[in-house]
Amino acid sequence: MYSAFETPIEIRPDDIDMNNHVHYSKYLDYVLTARYHQMKENYKMSMEEFIERGYTWVASKVEINYKRALKLSDKIFVRAQIDSARGAQVVLNFWIIKSENNKIAAEGQMVFSIISTKSGRPVKIPDDVIEKYSV
């Protein structure tokens, strides 16, 4: 079982749509922001380090289930937890949660593939990366 990490996210005025709540596309931005932070702070391997080693991550699949609307005044955090890491892919479960009542606003799963920046093709996740992700 992999650890779950939480990252607070600030809802910005430009996240709000004409229905006076967070636009559905912003939820994905929140997850990606949290992952970027968690890679550096929790897994101790930033995206920049992957790029320096000749790798990058791309999203292969995204599924989001929206449960509650978010408004500008809401305080939220993203909880993310690796479900599995094998071959060239990491499967990530995530939850976007309202801080004041711990209710889930959205939840889902993303599949990320590690790509060689030289070849542009998927590669096996290096063993040291699997080790760092196994916290």
Order of alpha helices (4+ residues) and beta strands (2+ residues): beta-alpha-alpha-beta-beta-beta-beta-alpha
